[in-house]
Amino acid sequence: MTPRVSRDDAGLLALCAAAFVLAAILVSPLILQNGDLYWHIAAGRWMIENRAVLRIDPFSFTFTGYPWHTQGWLAQLFLAFAFVAAGFGGVLALCALAAAAAAGTLVYCLSRYWRGLLLVGGILLALVSAVPAVSALPYLLALPFAVLFTAGVVAARAESRSPSFVLLLALLAWANLHTSFILGLALVVLLGIEAVIASPRLAVARNWLVFCGYALLTSLATPYGIEGLVHAIHSLRVPLLAPVHSLLPLLLALPALAVLLRRATLLRAGGVAVLFVLALYLPAVQLFFAIAVPLLVAEPLAQGRFQPRLALRPSLAFAALALAALSLRAVLPLALPDSPVTPAAAFAHVPSELIHSPVLNEASFGGFLIVNDVRPFIDSRPHYPISFRARAAGLGDAVVLAAVLSHYHIRWTLLAPSNPAVKALDGLGWKRLYSGPFAVLHVNEAP
């Protein structure tokens, strides 16, 4: 096979990966079944209407005006524009476009180092490791920029030079889309230290230190400045006794660590190990782990340097098909079915005179209520105090429940059937208006 054909084949593989991911997400509305998506859309819609960045809670009736930091403000704007323009079909199309761009860019960058079975195997491991974390949330929209920045920094290290300042544009977008940009900053520090150890010269240290400084300044170019950086660091904290989100990153971590330890790249191996631990618990880190680890292992396993090429005709064909598929998905109606985060059937039974009165709701239903212009008692946003969350979770006791109902003047409740408060409400004489597999609706008929 001639080098030219190999270059075209590598570019074609990148297009095929992008097409596969695009098609897989366009036919998978399951990624929309996340309660956080609702309040992200509502936050973007609020910012569009008010022409301001959110800094306080405007949604709940229990903590209205309470400080609320939403680092992913730009992603929320994109989600809101897509939702307003084409409903959930538009949101799905937007997420499919972001995921396809990330997948295609990752394969293109990996093909600079790998070919054949090694390239295909690495891609498959990355895709499998990422699947449980793929959701229509801001970190998915940030993924293409995470790939660009990570691949650029890794390439600079592989070529024994400092990273290009053009990469700061990708970091700027990343920092305004999601808090996971902090992982990009950590990567620069790690590879900078590795570069200095490998070549302990003042010029090397100075070049990496200068880029690191500019990267830090770029990450502050958000509406939140230093507060955003601190918030991003805090977002990496794993709650005590937090459940493991997925063990699939293990499929990528084991071979990667085996390669890095064998090649004596201990610093890089340590970074992968830390990422792996965080990826077990945090979906956003799991998605970054799936794209960063193959790139970190690419150069130690390199089969030579290779420059892939995107041929014009396949690229134009992919662009045309992708545009057609995205447009079709956006115009076709898409309604989300009832689920543990979408209590649409129960909500339809709420009397119109009560719908804007105080409600006691399941936290997982809060986003759905917010996007339907109902102020919830609680939702999945992290700004609620731990003591309040504990109180909301312990309403199975009739005495505690009665006190909460009275204190907040609750007129109706929307809870999961498994919530002990449902039976307690029956005992307190509240009337069930709806009972389904995902939600139970009670109303207080007392004057």
SVG drawing of the C-alpha trace seen along z (x, -y; Angstrom):
<svg xmlns="http://www.w3.org/2000/svg" viewBox="-61 -41 81 47">
<polyline fill="none" stroke="black" stroke-width="0.4" points="0.0,0.0 1.5,-3.4 1.9,-6.1 -0.6,-8.3 -3.3,-5.6 -2.5,-5.0 -2.9,-8.7 -6.3,-8.8 -7.3,-5.6 -6.5,-7.1 -8.5,-10.2 -11.4,-8.0 -11.3,-6.1 -11.7,-9.3 -14.8,-10.2 -16.2,-6.7 -15.8,-7.1 -17.5,-10.4 -20.4,-9.0 -20.8,-6.0 -21.0,-8.1 -23.3,-10.6 -25.7,-7.9 -25.6,-6.1 -26.6,-9.2 -29.2,-10.4 -31.2,-7.1 -30.5,-7.1 -32.9,-9.5 -31.9,-7.6 -29.1,-10.2 -31.8,-12.8 -33.1,-10.9 -31.1,-12.9 -33.0,-15.2 -30.1,-17.7 -30.8,-18.4 -34.0,-20.1 -32.6,-22.7 -29.6,-23.3 -32.1,-24.2 -34.1,-26.4 -30.9,-28.1 -30.0,-28.9 -33.5,-30.1 -33.4,-32.4 -30.0,-33.9 -31.4,-34.5 -34.5,-36.2 -32.6,-38.3 -29.4,-38.8 -27.3,-38.1 -25.3,-35.2 -26.9,-33.3 -25.3,-33.8 -28.2,-33.1 -31.0,-30.5 -34.1,-31.9 -36.0,-28.6 -36.7,-27.0 -39.2,-28.5 -37.1,-27.3 -33.8,-28.9 -34.7,-31.7 -31.8,-34.2 -29.3,-31.7 -25.9,-31.9 -25.6,-29.4 -22.5,-28.9 -23.2,-27.6 -19.8,-27.3 -21.3,-25.7 -23.2,-28.9 -22.2,-28.8 -23.3,-25.1 -26.6,-26.0 -27.1,-28.7 -26.5,-26.2 -28.9,-23.7 -31.5,-26.4 -31.2,-27.6 -31.5,-24.1 -34.5,-23.3 -36.3,-26.6 -35.6,-26.0 -36.4,-22.3 -37.4,-20.8 -35.6,-17.7 -34.9,-16.7 -32.7,-19.8 -31.0,-19.0 -30.2,-15.5 -28.9,-16.8 -26.6,-19.3 -25.2,-16.6 -24.7,-14.2 -22.8,-16.8 -20.5,-17.5 -19.9,-13.8 -19.2,-13.1 -16.7,-16.0 -14.9,-14.7 -14.8,-11.1 -13.6,-12.1 -10.9,-14.4 -9.7,-11.8 -9.3,-9.1 -7.6,-11.6 -5.1,-12.5 -4.4,-8.9 -3.8,-7.9 -0.7,-10.1 0.9,-7.4 -1.0,-4.2 -2.3,-2.1 -4.0,1.1 -5.3,3.3 -3.6,1.1 -5.6,-1.9 -8.9,-0.1 -8.4,1.6 -7.6,-1.7 -10.6,-3.4 -12.9,-0.6 -11.6,-0.6 -12.1,-4.4 -15.7,-4.2 -16.6,-1.4 -15.1,-3.3 -17.1,-6.4 -20.5,-4.9 -21.9,-5.1 -20.9,-8.7 -22.5,-9.9 -25.4,-12.2 -27.0,-15.4 -25.1,-17.6 -22.6,-20.5 -19.6,-18.2 -20.5,-16.5 -20.6,-19.8 -17.1,-20.6 -15.7,-17.3 -14.5,-18.4 -12.5,-21.2 -11.1,-18.9 -9.9,-16.6 -8.3,-19.4 -6.5,-20.8 -5.3,-17.4 -4.1,-16.2 -2.2,-19.5 -0.4,-19.4 0.4,-15.7 1.7,-16.3 3.9,-19.1 5.4,-16.8 6.0,-14.0 7.8,-16.5 9.9,-17.9 8.6,-21.4 6.3,-23.7 2.5,-23.7 1.2,-26.2 -0.6,-29.2 -3.4,-28.5 -4.5,-25.7 -5.5,-28.4 -8.6,-29.1 -9.8,-25.6 -9.1,-26.0 -11.1,-29.2 -14.1,-27.5 -13.7,-24.5 -13.5,-26.7 -16.8,-28.4 -18.6,-25.1 -17.7,-23.0 -15.7,-22.7 -13.7,-19.7 -11.3,-22.3 -9.4,-21.9 -8.2,-18.5 -6.7,-20.2 -4.7,-22.5 -3.6,-19.5 -2.4,-17.8 -0.3,-20.8 1.4,-20.8 2.0,-17.0 3.5,-17.0 5.5,-20.1 7.1,-18.4 7.8,-15.4 9.4,-17.5 11.7,-19.2 12.7,-15.8 13.5,-14.5 15.4,-17.5 16.5,-19.6 17.3,-22.8 16.3,-26.3 14.7,-27.0 12.5,-23.9 11.3,-24.8 10.7,-28.5 8.7,-27.6 6.4,-25.2 6.0,-27.5 5.0,-30.4 2.4,-28.3 1.1,-27.0 0.8,-30.6 -1.1,-31.7 -3.3,-28.6 -4.2,-29.6 -5.0,-33.1 -7.1,-31.8 -9.1,-29.6 -10.0,-32.7 -11.5,-34.4 -15.1,-33.4 -17.9,-35.4 -16.7,-33.9 -12.9,-34.5 -11.0,-33.1 -14.3,-31.9 -14.8,-29.7 -11.4,-28.1 -12.0,-27.3 -15.4,-25.9 -13.8,-23.7 -11.4,-22.3 -14.2,-21.6 -16.1,-19.8 -13.5,-17.0 -14.3,-16.1 -15.8,-12.7 -18.5,-12.5 -17.8,-10.2 -19.4,-6.7 -20.3,-7.8 -21.4,-4.9 -19.2,-3.8 -20.7,-5.2 -19.1,-2.6 -16.3,0.0 -15.8,-0.2 -12.9,-2.6 -11.0,0.4 -10.9,1.8 -8.8,-1.1 -6.9,-1.7 -5.3,1.7 -3.6,1.9 -2.7,-1.8 -1.0,-1.5 0.8,1.7 2.3,-0.1 3.3,-3.3 4.9,-1.3 6.8,0.9 8.1,-2.2 9.1,-3.7 6.9,-6.8 6.0,-6.8 4.7,-10.4 2.3,-9.8 1.2,-6.5 0.5,-8.3 -1.7,-10.8 -3.6,-8.0 -4.1,-6.2 -5.6,-9.4 -7.8,-10.0 -9.0,-6.4 -10.0,-6.7 -12.0,-9.9 -13.6,-8.4 -15.1,-5.6 -17.3,-8.2 -17.6,-11.3 -19.2,-10.9 -17.6,-14.1 -14.1,-12.7 -15.0,-9.3 -15.7,-10.9 -12.4,-12.9 -10.6,-9.7 -11.8,-7.9 -10.3,-10.5 -7.2,-11.5 -5.7,-8.0 -5.4,-6.9 -3.6,-10.1 -1.3,-9.8 -0.4,-6.2 -0.2,-7.1 3.4,-8.3 4.9,-5.5 3.3,-2.9 3.9,-4.9 4.5,-3.0 6.3,-5.9 5.2,-9.5 2.4,-9.7 0.3,-12.5 -3.3,-11.5 -5.2,-13.3 -8.9,-14.0 -9.7,-13.6 -12.0,-16.2 -14.7,-13.9 -15.3,-11.7 -15.2,-14.8 -17.9,-16.5 -20.0,-13.4 -19.8,-13.0 -20.7,-16.7 -23.7,-16.4 -25.0,-13.2 -24.4,-14.6 -26.3,-17.8 -29.2,-15.8 -29.3,-13.5 -29.1,-16.4 -31.8,-18.4 -34.1,-15.4 -33.6,-14.7 -34.3,-18.4 -37.5,-18.6 -39.0,-15.2 -41.0,-15.5 -39.4,-13.9 -41.3,-13.6 -39.7,-12.1 -41.6,-9.2 -42.4,-8.9 -39.4,-8.0 -37.8,-8.4 -36.9,-12.0 -39.8,-12.8 -43.2,-12.5 -45.2,-13.9 -48.3,-11.7 -48.6,-12.6 -47.9,-16.3 -50.7,-16.3 -53.1,-15.6 -52.1,-18.6 -55.1,-20.9 -54.5,-24.2 -55.3,-26.3 -52.5,-24.5 -49.8,-24.3 -48.0,-27.4 -48.6,-26.9 -45.8,-25.3 -45.0,-21.7 -43.1,-19.0 -41.3,-17.0 -38.8,-14.3 -35.3,-15.8 -35.1,-13.9 -38.3,-15.6 -37.1,-19.1 -35.5,-19.7 -38.7,-18.7 -40.7,-21.1 -38.3,-23.9 -38.4,-23.6 -42.3,-23.6 -42.1,-26.9 -42.9,-25.3 -40.8,-26.3 -39.7,-23.0 -39.1,-22.3 -35.7,-20.7 -33.9,-19.5 -30.6,-17.9 -28.5,-21.1 -25.6,-21.0 -26.2,-24.3 -28.8,-23.0 -27.2,-22.7 -26.5,-19.2 -28.8,-19.7 -31.7,-20.6 -31.1,-17.6 -31.0,-15.3 -34.3,-16.7 -35.9,-16.3 -34.7,-12.7 -36.2,-11.9 -39.8,-12.7 -41.1,-9.2 -41.7,-10.1 -45.3,-11.5 -44.4,-14.1 -41.5,-15.5 -43.5,-15.4 -46.4,-17.3 -44.0,-19.9 -42.5,-20.4 -45.9,-20.6 -47.0,-23.2 -43.8,-25.3 -43.7,-25.6 -47.4,-25.7 -47.3,-22.8 -50.5,-22.3 -49.5,-19.3 -46.8,-16.7 -45.0,-14.8 -43.0,-11.9 -41.6,-8.5 -43.8,-5.5 -40.9,-4.1 -40.6,-7.3 -41.8,-6.5 -43.5,-10.0 -46.1,-8.6 -47.7,-6.3 -47.2,-9.0 -49.3,-11.4 -52.0,-8.7 -52.0,-8.5 -52.3,-12.3 -55.5,-12.3 -54.1,-13.8 -55.9,-12.7 -54.1,-10.7 -55.0,-12.2 -52.6,-10.0 -50.5,-6.9 -48.2,-5.5 -45.0,-3.5 -42.8,-6.6 -44.7,-9.2 -47.5,-9.6 -49.5,-12.9 -51.2,-14.0 -53.2,-17.2 -54.4,-18.7 -58.1,-19.3 -58.2,-20.9 -59.0,-24.7"/>
</svg>
